[in-house]
Amino acid sequence: DSGRIVLAKENVDFSELCVTLAQEMQLRSDKMLDVSGVEAGIMVEGDELLLMRLVMNLLDNAFKFARSQVQVTLQKADNMAAAKEMVATIINYWNLCKHPNM
């Protein structure tokens, strides 16, 4: 064993995974949850357990730092440029939330 992680690649309904985990986390929170921005049926190939850990980490931060509501948005990008633009938008929004007087 060389200590490398072996990925269990499989097709994962990422939309369903995100909504389910967000709903489960909302049960332990006093924050409102909006998952209406999650596009249904987005499939990804990857290790489901690692994808769950990724989403749970993001949601944990969202619920921790949101004032009153967590909004989850998931959209399939048409190409890499569109994906980069979405990531830049998320980062800008996150920075505004952390530093509202910017």
Buried (B, 14 or more C-beta within 10 A) or exposed (E): EEEEEEEEEEEBBBBBBBBBBBEEBBEEBEBEBEBEEBEEEBEBEBBBEEBBEEBBEBBEEBBEEBEEEBBBBBEEEEEEEEEEEBEEEEEEEEEEEEEEEE
